[in-house]
Every structure is written in C-alpha cells, then in structure tokens.
C-alpha cells in the first residue's frame, strides 16, 4: 500500500469517527472551512479585477 493510499484511508477513518462521535463539531468545522474558502475566493477575484482594471 502506498503512502498516499494509507493517508486517504486514515483520513476517511478519521472523518467517519468524527462524524459519529461529534457531528455538530464536524458540521461547524465544515461550515467554517467553506466560509473561509468563499472569503478567499472573493479576495482573489477582487484582486484579479483590480489588476486587470489597472492594466487599462
């Protein structure tokens, strides 16, 4: 088994364990991660628009 497969198996087991022991905590972490990802995407798109606007 390669290290990548082992890591994926451990990740799935960890998330599964977390889902059954603390589903509210997993949901809160997922929500926070999605919110942070969306915020970073907005910052990136704003920076790209500003950059392209400055080229004109």
Beta strands, then each sheet from edge to edge (+ up, - down):
end
